[in-house]
């Protein structure tokens, strides 16, 4: 009679097999960010409030929908990381660890300046910095892309979805 293995042993072995691939680390960080957003940031920062006239969904619908989509994609990325990523050596592992730490610092720095500057300037700055850190070739293209993407996202959320985006103390009356 063979001894049954503990389900935790399967999970540990599964994660160890994938921990040698670059995409695994990105998937784990994305997973942790999504879980933090779902269980801490959205409940603490998105007011329930009353629904605007003619809307069917509340203010927390879009943040939850985006986070649940990212959560699914992060789990998928962790699962398929051996097929989509390169095998990394010990020296590259240290570089990946530094990049992950920088990513976490930038995400929490962005979150901490949102009450001061608002979502649009913080989003533009964060996107620009991340594009430069991860090697986007030309700074003026990354700045332009950051501006266009964040402004389009702002217009979609504010005008179409009728979700109020945080303005911040500095830019409260400007947009």
Protein Blocks (a to p, Z undefined) as FASTA:
>chain_A
ZZdddfklmmmmmmmmmmmpfklmmmmmmmmmmmmmmmmmmmmmmcfbjcdehiabdfkl
mmmmmmmmmmmmmmmmmmmmmmmmccddfklmmmmmmmmmmmmmmmmmmmmmmmmnomml
mmmmmmmmmmmmnopablklmmmmmmmmmmmmmmmmmmmnopacdebjmlmmmZZ
